[in-house]
């Protein structure tokens, strides 16, 4: 938690949350991917990112490939 506090205290840090269009975006992602179970949470993250104009999500979680509208990059692979 200390690391999170330090990151959040940076002037350039922005915490993202559900935007007004969240349910529409989430519904579209779920319909297109047929995600179930834990992948629904990944769809929620993808919807939040897309609503805020995130152009690329850095993640090692391959489940985000179910949502091709959100570009991903694995930072552990060169």
Phi and psi restraints in degrees (range 20) as a CNS / XPLOR table:
assign (resid 1 and name C) (resid 2 and name N)
       (resid 2 and name CA) (resid 2 and name C) 1.0 -61.8 20.0 2
assign (resid 2 and name N) (resid 2 and name CA)
       (resid 2 and name C) (resid 3 and name N) 1.0 -41.9 20.0 2
assign (resid 2 and name C) (resid 3 and name N)
       (resid 3 and name CA) (resid 3 and name C) 1.0 -61.8 20.0 2
assign (resid 3 and name N) (resid 3 and name CA)
       (resid 3 and name C) (resid 4 and name N) 1.0 -40.4 20.0 2
assign (resid 3 and name C) (resid 4 and name N)
       (resid 4 and name CA) (resid 4 and name C) 1.0 -64.8 20.0 2
assign (resid 4 and name N) (resid 4 and name CA)
       (resid 4 and name C) (resid 5 and name N) 1.0 -41.6 20.0 2
assign (resid 4 and name C) (resid 5 and name N)
       (resid 5 and name CA) (resid 5 and name C) 1.0 -60.0 20.0 2
assign (resid 5 and name N) (resid 5 and name CA)
       (resid 5 and name C) (resid 6 and name N) 1.0 -42.9 20.0 2
assign (resid 5 and name C) (resid 6 and name N)
       (resid 6 and name CA) (resid 6 and name C) 1.0 -65.8 20.0 2
assign (resid 6 and name N) (resid 6 and name CA)
       (resid 6 and name C) (resid 7 and name N) 1.0 -43.1 20.0 2
assign (resid 6 and name C) (resid 7 and name N)
       (resid 7 and name CA) (resid 7 and name C) 1.0 -62.2 20.0 2
assign (resid 7 and name N) (resid 7 and name CA)
       (resid 7 and name C) (resid 8 and name N) 1.0 -44.9 20.0 2
assign (resid 7 and name C) (resid 8 and name N)
       (resid 8 and name CA) (resid 8 and name C) 1.0 -68.6 20.0 2
assign (resid 8 and name N) (resid 8 and name CA)
       (resid 8 and name C) (resid 9 and name N) 1.0 -21.0 20.0 2
assign (resid 8 and name C) (resid 9 and name N)
       (resid 9 and name CA) (resid 9 and name C) 1.0 -81.4 20.0 2
assign (resid 9 and name N) (resid 9 and name CA)
       (resid 9 and name C) (resid 10 and name N) 1.0 -10.5 20.0 2
assign (resid 9 and name C) (resid 10 and name N)
       (resid 10 and name CA) (resid 10 and name C) 1.0 -66.3 20.0 2
assign (resid 10 and name N) (resid 10 and name CA)
       (resid 10 and name C) (resid 11 and name N) 1.0 139.4 20.0 2
assign (resid 10 and name C) (resid 11 and name N)
       (resid 11 and name CA) (resid 11 and name C) 1.0 -60.1 20.0 2
assign (resid 11 and name N) (resid 11 and name CA)
       (resid 11 and name C) (resid 12 and name N) 1.0 -28.6 20.0 2
assign (resid 11 and name C) (resid 12 and name N)
       (resid 12 and name CA) (resid 12 and name C) 1.0 -90.8 20.0 2
assign (resid 12 and name N) (resid 12 and name CA)
       (resid 12 and name C) (resid 13 and name N) 1.0 -2.5 20.0 2
assign (resid 12 and name C) (resid 13 and name N)
       (resid 13 and name CA) (resid 13 and name C) 1.0 -77.5 20.0 2
assign (resid 13 and name N) (resid 13 and name CA)
       (resid 13 and name C) (resid 14 and name N) 1.0 136.8 20.0 2
assign (resid 13 and name C) (resid 14 and name N)
       (resid 14 and name CA) (resid 14 and name C) 1.0 -133.7 20.0 2
assign (resid 14 and name N) (resid 14 and name CA)
       (resid 14 and name C) (resid 15 and name N) 1.0 126.9 20.0 2
assign (resid 14 and name C) (resid 15 and name N)
       (resid 15 and name CA) (resid 15 and name C) 1.0 -89.0 20.0 2
assign (resid 15 and name N) (resid 15 and name CA)
       (resid 15 and name C) (resid 16 and name N) 1.0 131.1 20.0 2
assign (resid 15 and name C) (resid 16 and name N)
       (resid 16 and name CA) (resid 16 and name C) 1.0 -99.7 20.0 2
assign (resid 16 and name N) (resid 16 and name CA)
       (resid 16 and name C) (resid 17 and name N) 1.0 147.6 20.0 2
assign (resid 16 and name C) (resid 17 and name N)
       (resid 17 and name CA) (resid 17 and name C) 1.0 -146.2 20.0 2
assign (resid 17 and name N) (resid 17 and name CA)
       (resid 17 and name C) (resid 18 and name N) 1.0 -179.2 20.0 2
assign (resid 17 and name C) (resid 18 and name N)
       (resid 18 and name CA) (resid 18 and name C) 1.0 -58.7 20.0 2
assign (resid 18 and name N) (resid 18 and name CA)
       (resid 18 and name C) (resid 19 and name N) 1.0 132.3 20.0 2
assign (resid 18 and name C) (resid 19 and name N)
       (resid 19 and name CA) (resid 19 and name C) 1.0 -94.6 20.0 2
assign (resid 19 and name N) (resid 19 and name CA)
       (resid 19 and name C) (resid 20 and name N) 1.0 169.9 20.0 2
assign (resid 19 and name C) (resid 20 and name N)
       (resid 20 and name CA) (resid 20 and name C) 1.0 -56.1 20.0 2
assign (resid 20 and name N) (resid 20 and name CA)
       (resid 20 and name C) (resid 21 and name N) 1.0 -27.6 20.0 2
assign (resid 20 and name C) (resid 21 and name N)
       (resid 21 and name CA) (resid 21 and name C) 1.0 -92.1 20.0 2
assign (resid 21 and name N) (resid 21 and name CA)
       (resid 21 and name C) (resid 22 and name N) 1.0 13.8 20.0 2
assign (resid 21 and name C) (resid 22 and name N)
       (resid 22 and name CA) (resid 22 and name C) 1.0 -55.9 20.0 2
assign (resid 22 and name N) (resid 22 and name CA)
       (resid 22 and name C) (resid 23 and name N) 1.0 -50.8 20.0 2
assign (resid 22 and name C) (resid 23 and name N)
       (resid 23 and name CA) (resid 23 and name C) 1.0 -62.9 20.0 2
assign (resid 23 and name N) (resid 23 and name CA)
       (resid 23 and name C) (resid 24 and name N) 1.0 -36.3 20.0 2
assign (resid 23 and name C) (resid 24 and name N)
       (resid 24 and name CA) (resid 24 and name C) 1.0 -65.5 20.0 2
assign (resid 24 and name N) (resid 24 and name CA)
       (resid 24 and name C) (resid 25 and name N) 1.0 -47.0 20.0 2
assign (resid 24 and name C) (resid 25 and name N)
       (resid 25 and name CA) (resid 25 and name C) 1.0 -64.8 20.0 2
assign (resid 25 and name N) (resid 25 and name CA)
       (resid 25 and name C) (resid 26 and name N) 1.0 -45.1 20.0 2
assign (resid 25 and name C) (resid 26 and name N)
       (resid 26 and name CA) (resid 26 and name C) 1.0 -62.1 20.0 2
assign (resid 26 and name N) (resid 26 and name CA)
       (resid 26 and name C) (resid 27 and name N) 1.0 -45.0 20.0 2
assign (resid 26 and name C) (resid 27 and name N)
       (resid 27 and name CA) (resid 27 and name C) 1.0 -59.5 20.0 2
assign (resid 27 and name N) (resid 27 and name CA)
       (resid 27 and name C) (resid 28 and name N) 1.0 -43.4 20.0 2
assign (resid 27 and name C) (resid 28 and name N)
       (resid 28 and name CA) (resid 28 and name C) 1.0 -62.3 20.0 2
assign (resid 28 and name N) (resid 28 and name CA)
       (resid 28 and name C) (resid 29 and name N) 1.0 -42.9 20.0 2
assign (resid 28 and name C) (resid 29 and name N)
       (resid 29 and name CA) (resid 29 and name C) 1.0 -66.2 20.0 2
assign (resid 29 and name N) (resid 29 and name CA)
       (resid 29 and name C) (resid 30 and name N) 1.0 -41.4 20.0 2
assign (resid 29 and name C) (resid 30 and name N)
       (resid 30 and name CA) (resid 30 and name C) 1.0 -67.1 20.0 2
assign (resid 30 and name N) (resid 30 and name CA)
       (resid 30 and name C) (resid 31 and name N) 1.0 -41.5 20.0 2
assign (resid 30 and name C) (resid 31 and name N)
       (resid 31 and name CA) (resid 31 and name C) 1.0 -64.1 20.0 2
assign (resid 31 and name N) (resid 31 and name CA)
       (resid 31 and name C) (resid 32 and name N) 1.0 -42.2 20.0 2
assign (resid 31 and name C) (resid 32 and name N)
       (resid 32 and name CA) (resid 32 and name C) 1.0 -72.0 20.0 2
assign (resid 32 and name N) (resid 32 and name CA)
       (resid 32 and name C) (resid 33 and name N) 1.0 -29.5 20.0 2
assign (resid 32 and name C) (resid 33 and name N)
       (resid 33 and name CA) (resid 33 and name C) 1.0 -102.8 20.0 2
assign (resid 33 and name N) (resid 33 and name CA)
       (resid 33 and name C) (resid 34 and name N) 1.0 -17.7 20.0 2
assign (resid 33 and name C) (resid 34 and name N)
       (resid 34 and name CA) (resid 34 and name C) 1.0 57.8 20.0 2
assign (resid 34 and name N) (resid 34 and name CA)
       (resid 34 and name C) (resid 35 and name N) 1.0 33.9 20.0 2
assign (resid 34 and name C) (resid 35 and name N)
       (resid 35 and name CA) (resid 35 and name C) 1.0 -66.2 20.0 2
assign (resid 35 and name N) (resid 35 and name CA)
       (resid 35 and name C) (resid 36 and name N) 1.0 143.7 20.0 2
assign (resid 35 and name C) (resid 36 and name N)
       (resid 36 and name CA) (resid 36 and name C) 1.0 -137.8 20.0 2
assign (resid 36 and name N) (resid 36 and name CA)
       (resid 36 and name C) (resid 37 and name N) 1.0 161.8 20.0 2
assign (resid 36 and name C) (resid 37 and name N)
       (resid 37 and name CA) (resid 37 and name C) 1.0 58.5 20.0 2
assign (resid 37 and name N) (resid 37 and name CA)
       (resid 37 and name C) (resid 38 and name N) 1.0 -133.1 20.0 2
assign (resid 37 and name C) (resid 38 and name N)
       (resid 38 and name CA) (resid 38 and name C) 1.0 -61.0 20.0 2
assign (resid 38 and name N) (resid 38 and name CA)
       (resid 38 and name C) (resid 39 and name N) 1.0 -24.5 20.0 2
assign (resid 38 and name C) (resid 39 and name N)
       (resid 39 and name CA) (resid 39 and name C) 1.0 -67.8 20.0 2
assign (resid 39 and name N) (resid 39 and name CA)
       (resid 39 and name C) (resid 40 and name N) 1.0 -18.7 20.0 2
assign (resid 39 and name C) (resid 40 and name N)
       (resid 40 and name CA) (resid 40 and name C) 1.0 -64.8 20.0 2
assign (resid 40 and name N) (resid 40 and name CA)
       (resid 40 and name C) (resid 41 and name N) 1.0 -37.6 20.0 2
assign (resid 40 and name C) (resid 41 and name N)
       (resid 41 and name CA) (resid 41 and name C) 1.0 -65.9 20.0 2
assign (resid 41 and name N) (resid 41 and name CA)
       (resid 41 and name C) (resid 42 and name N) 1.0 -38.9 20.0 2
assign (resid 41 and name C) (resid 42 and name N)
       (resid 42 and name CA) (resid 42 and name C) 1.0 -63.1 20.0 2
assign (resid 42 and name N) (resid 42 and name CA)
       (resid 42 and name C) (resid 43 and name N) 1.0 -39.4 20.0 2
assign (resid 42 and name C) (resid 43 and name N)
       (resid 43 and name CA) (resid 43 and name C) 1.0 -62.8 20.0 2
assign (resid 43 and name N) (resid 43 and name CA)
       (resid 43 and name C) (resid 44 and name N) 1.0 -37.7 20.0 2
assign (resid 43 and name C) (resid 44 and name N)
       (resid 44 and name CA) (resid 44 and name C) 1.0 -61.9 20.0 2
assign (resid 44 and name N) (resid 44 and name CA)
       (resid 44 and name C) (resid 45 and name N) 1.0 -45.7 20.0 2
assign (resid 44 and name C) (resid 45 and name N)
       (resid 45 and name CA) (resid 45 and name C) 1.0 -62.7 20.0 2
assign (resid 45 and name N) (resid 45 and name CA)
       (resid 45 and name C) (resid 46 and name N) 1.0 -44.0 20.0 2
assign (resid 45 and name C) (resid 46 and name N)
       (resid 46 and name CA) (resid 46 and name C) 1.0 -60.9 20.0 2
assign (resid 46 and name N) (resid 46 and name CA)
       (resid 46 and name C) (resid 47 and name N) 1.0 -42.5 20.0 2
assign (resid 46 and name C) (resid 47 and name N)
       (resid 47 and name CA) (resid 47 and name C) 1.0 -63.0 20.0 2
assign (resid 47 and name N) (resid 47 and name CA)
       (resid 47 and name C) (resid 48 and name N) 1.0 -42.1 20.0 2
assign (resid 47 and name C) (resid 48 and name N)
       (resid 48 and name CA) (resid 48 and name C) 1.0 -62.4 20.0 2
assign (resid 48 and name N) (resid 48 and name CA)
       (resid 48 and name C) (resid 49 and name N) 1.0 -45.8 20.0 2
assign (resid 48 and name C) (resid 49 and name N)
       (resid 49 and name CA) (resid 49 and name C) 1.0 -60.6 20.0 2
assign (resid 49 and name N) (resid 49 and name CA)
       (resid 49 and name C) (resid 50 and name N) 1.0 -47.7 20.0 2
assign (resid 49 and name C) (resid 50 and name N)
       (resid 50 and name CA) (resid 50 and name C) 1.0 -62.8 20.0 2
assign (resid 50 and name N) (resid 50 and name CA)
       (resid 50 and name C) (resid 51 and name N) 1.0 -39.4 20.0 2
assign (resid 50 and name C) (resid 51 and name N)
       (resid 51 and name CA) (resid 51 and name C) 1.0 -63.8 20.0 2
assign (resid 51 and name N) (resid 51 and name CA)
       (resid 51 and name C) (resid 52 and name N) 1.0 -28.2 20.0 2
assign (resid 51 and name C) (resid 52 and name N)
       (resid 52 and name CA) (resid 52 and name C) 1.0 -99.3 20.0 2
assign (resid 52 and name N) (resid 52 and name CA)
       (resid 52 and name C) (resid 53 and name N) 1.0 9.5 20.0 2
assign (resid 52 and name C) (resid 53 and name N)
       (resid 53 and name CA) (resid 53 and name C) 1.0 75.3 20.0 2
assign (resid 53 and name N) (resid 53 and name CA)
       (resid 53 and name C) (resid 54 and name N) 1.0 21.4 20.0 2
assign (resid 53 and name C) (resid 54 and name N)
       (resid 54 and name CA) (resid 54 and name C) 1.0 -64.6 20.0 2
assign (resid 54 and name N) (resid 54 and name CA)
       (resid 54 and name C) (resid 55 and name N) 1.0 124.9 20.0 2
assign (resid 54 and name C) (resid 55 and name N)
       (resid 55 and name CA) (resid 55 and name C) 1.0 -89.1 20.0 2
assign (resid 55 and name N) (resid 55 and name CA)
       (resid 55 and name C) (resid 56 and name N) 1.0 -22.1 20.0 2
assign (resid 55 and name C) (resid 56 and name N)
       (resid 56 and name CA) (resid 56 and name C) 1.0 -156.6 20.0 2
assign (resid 56 and name N) (resid 56 and name CA)
       (resid 56 and name C) (resid 57 and name N) 1.0 130.5 20.0 2
assign (resid 56 and name C) (resid 57 and name N)
       (resid 57 and name CA) (resid 57 and name C) 1.0 -103.0 20.0 2
assign (resid 57 and name N) (resid 57 and name CA)
       (resid 57 and name C) (resid 58 and name N) 1.0 125.9 20.0 2
assign (resid 57 and name C) (resid 58 and name N)
       (resid 58 and name CA) (resid 58 and name C) 1.0 -89.4 20.0 2
assign (resid 58 and name N) (resid 58 and name CA)
       (resid 58 and name C) (resid 59 and name N) 1.0 117.4 20.0 2
assign (resid 58 and name C) (resid 59 and name N)
       (resid 59 and name CA) (resid 59 and name C) 1.0 -157.4 20.0 2
assign (resid 59 and name N) (resid 59 and name CA)
       (resid 59 and name C) (resid 60 and name N) 1.0 149.6 20.0 2
assign (resid 59 and name C) (resid 60 and name N)
       (resid 60 and name CA) (resid 60 and name C) 1.0 -96.7 20.0 2
assign (resid 60 and name N) (resid 60 and name CA)
       (resid 60 and name C) (resid 61 and name N) 1.0 1.5 20.0 2
assign (resid 60 and name C) (resid 61 and name N)
       (resid 61 and name CA) (resid 61 and name C) 1.0 -84.1 20.0 2
assign (resid 61 and name N) (resid 61 and name CA)
       (resid 61 and name C) (resid 62 and name N) 1.0 109.7 20.0 2
assign (resid 61 and name C) (resid 62 and name N)
       (resid 62 and name CA) (resid 62 and name C) 1.0 -71.0 20.0 2
assign (resid 62 and name N) (resid 62 and name CA)
       (resid 62 and name C) (resid 63 and name N) 1.0 -13.1 20.0 2
assign (resid 62 and name C) (resid 63 and name N)
       (resid 63 and name CA) (resid 63 and name C) 1.0 -63.5 20.0 2
assign (resid 63 and name N) (resid 63 and name CA)
       (resid 63 and name C) (resid 64 and name N) 1.0 -20.0 20.0 2
assign (resid 63 and name C) (resid 64 and name N)
       (resid 64 and name CA) (resid 64 and name C) 1.0 -69.3 20.0 2
assign (resid 64 and name N) (resid 64 and name CA)
       (resid 64 and name C) (resid 65 and name N) 1.0 -11.5 20.0 2
assign (resid 64 and name C) (resid 65 and name N)
       (resid 65 and name CA) (resid 65 and name C) 1.0 -67.3 20.0 2
assign (resid 65 and name N) (resid 65 and name CA)
       (resid 65 and name C) (resid 66 and name N) 1.0 -14.2 20.0 2
assign (resid 65 and name C) (resid 66 and name N)
       (resid 66 and name CA) (resid 66 and name C) 1.0 -69.2 20.0 2
assign (resid 66 and name N) (resid 66 and name CA)
       (resid 66 and name C) (resid 67 and name N) 1.0 -12.9 20.0 2
assign (resid 66 and name C) (resid 67 and name N)
       (resid 67 and name CA) (resid 67 and name C) 1.0 -123.4 20.0 2
assign (resid 67 and name N) (resid 67 and name CA)
       (resid 67 and name C) (resid 68 and name N) 1.0 75.7 20.0 2
assign (resid 67 and name C) (resid 68 and name N)
       (resid 68 and name CA) (resid 68 and name C) 1.0 -64.6 20.0 2
assign (resid 68 and name N) (resid 68 and name CA)
       (resid 68 and name C) (resid 69 and name N) 1.0 -13.3 20.0 2
assign (resid 68 and name C) (resid 69 and name N)
       (resid 69 and name CA) (resid 69 and name C) 1.0 -65.7 20.0 2
assign (resid 69 and name N) (resid 69 and name CA)
       (resid 69 and name C) (resid 70 and name N) 1.0 -22.6 20.0 2
assign (resid 69 and name C) (resid 70 and name N)
       (resid 70 and name CA) (resid 70 and name C) 1.0 -107.2 20.0 2
assign (resid 70 and name N) (resid 70 and name CA)
       (resid 70 and name C) (resid 71 and name N) 1.0 116.5 20.0 2
assign (resid 70 and name C) (resid 71 and name N)
       (resid 71 and name CA) (resid 71 and name C) 1.0 -70.8 20.0 2
assign (resid 71 and name N) (resid 71 and name CA)
       (resid 71 and name C) (resid 72 and name N) 1.0 138.0 20.0 2
assign (resid 71 and name C) (resid 72 and name N)
       (resid 72 and name CA) (resid 72 and name C) 1.0 -126.7 20.0 2
assign (resid 72 and name N) (resid 72 and name CA)
       (resid 72 and name C) (resid 73 and name N) 1.0 157.7 20.0 2
assign (resid 72 and name C) (resid 73 and name N)
       (resid 73 and name CA) (resid 73 and name C) 1.0 -142.9 20.0 2
assign (resid 73 and name N) (resid 73 and name CA)
       (resid 73 and name C) (resid 74 and name N) 1.0 133.8 20.0 2
assign (resid 73 and name C) (resid 74 and name N)
       (resid 74 and name CA) (resid 74 and name C) 1.0 -87.9 20.0 2
assign (resid 74 and name N) (resid 74 and name CA)
       (resid 74 and name C) (resid 75 and name N) 1.0 111.8 20.0 2
assign (resid 74 and name C) (resid 75 and name N)
       (resid 75 and name CA) (resid 75 and name C) 1.0 -71.9 20.0 2
assign (resid 75 and name N) (resid 75 and name CA)
       (resid 75 and name C) (resid 76 and name N) 1.0 -8.0 20.0 2
assign (resid 75 and name C) (resid 76 and name N)
       (resid 76 and name CA) (resid 76 and name C) 1.0 -88.8 20.0 2
assign (resid 76 and name N) (resid 76 and name CA)
       (resid 76 and name C) (resid 77 and name N) 1.0 -8.0 20.0 2
assign (resid 76 and name C) (resid 77 and name N)
       (resid 77 and name CA) (resid 77 and name C) 1.0 -111.0 20.0 2
assign (resid 77 and name N) (resid 77 and name CA)
       (resid 77 and name C) (resid 78 and name N) 1.0 128.7 20.0 2
